[in-house]
Amino acid sequence: MGNVESGGIEPPKLPPLDQLLPAEPLLLMGAGPVPVEAEVARAGGMVINHLGPTMDRLVEHIKQLAGYAFQTADKHILGVGGPASAAMEMAMGNLLWPGRRVAFD
């Protein structure tokens, strides 16, 4: 690139980007890093393995709270760590048996 004196291209006269973009945080609907609200960032900040020891401790804690909530001393409260589909599979497996007819909408 040559300089202006030798017939080079002058830099464009453009306003700074902060004058073009709105002051509030942007929601960019494309791939790549995008700004998010702090609350959203905190919610997505920690992931617990649903098959790991942290989830086992959490499930045990919830089982104890469920015993209190349902006012039972029964130790056979089932707490299952897994995706939401695990709960549906467990429920369907206990409600249905071979030969049972089911209608889905």
Secondary structure as UniProt FT lines:
FT   HELIX           4..6
FT   HELIX           17..20
FT   HELIX           38..43
FT   TURN            44..45
FT   TURN            50..51
FT   HELIX           53..69
FT   TURN            70..71
FT   HELIX           84..95
FT   TURN            98..99
//
